[in-house]
């Protein structure tokens, strides 16, 4: 109720800030709880602090620096609003100036892009490519990557799966910016230059439906037309007509600490273990559950409790991690954790060419 003290979890639920964010703002002296249990360490907040927390959440979403937020909170309840209004107006001017600078930089970037488009460039497309693939391998590769394809209509190039053909192999890649999945299938019958085509997700799903047998299947790329033949059945359609980002640059990561996990047991730990609530910035503008992970000294992966704020903890979207574990399709997987700002890698122990990456989430968002 409004007239009762709130726990940190209740305040987080009501104000839109995560529990970890509230702890951060406590340590920073921005929003200090009214009382901390000396035995348990639990934080408790007075009813009027809910308004402060909601104000804090709005100011942080607007990108106001913490130093200014302290003063806004200190002056909010006073009768003289000049300081608060001045701070808000000053921050708005900074945002407007920053937007003006950003528009100028983006204008320059667009001009550079226009110039690149008029220059002759080596294309990764070719007039016609035909290759043979083991049906089970292509099916497994599609199962591994399709969960990571984007559904964001503003970025249509990411709403498909990249088919990257080179050197006797087909690499499949999908990403929605917050996660990426890469898989490999052997191929024969084509030894020409590297060729790429982005297959829209509905066509990729139709291809997967054909892959029910063990006989090889035939993949043909003819300009922007893609066809998969499985015996006397086939499906075909047009590619997305966009150039996929250079995924090879995105997967060059510093080595992290690797730990083997029993997939089923680790899934159960995630599903029943502690979670934290994210901020409201990504992946879809609403809060979501986070799992905070760390590799312990004994080499095991720890799902951290709410009060565990070790510097090397890595926070990721729990739902995305569960999807990646399922897509890994192995009883045992390898988790590679680097810095808290580096992607989390989920790898197969028997195949370095097949893996998923999950972007980390800042705990103080």
ABEGO torsion letter per residue (X at the ends): XAABBBBAAAAAAAAGBBAAAAAAAAAAGABBBABBBAAAGBBBBBAAAAAAAAAAAAAAAAGBBAAAAAAAAAAAABABAAAAAAAAAAAAAAAAAAAAAAAAAAAAAAAAAAAAAABBBBBABBABBBBBBBAAAAAAAAAAAAAABBABAABAAAABBBBBBBGGBBBBBBBAGABBBBBBBBBBGBABBBBBBBBBAAAAAAAAAABABABBBBBBBBEABBBBBBEABBBBEBBAGBBBBBAAAAABBBBBBBBBBBAAAAAAAAAABBBBBBBAAOAAGBBBBBBBBBBBAAGBBBBBBAABABAABBBBBAAAAAAAAAAAGBABBBBBBBBAABBBBBBBAABAABBBBBBBBBAAX
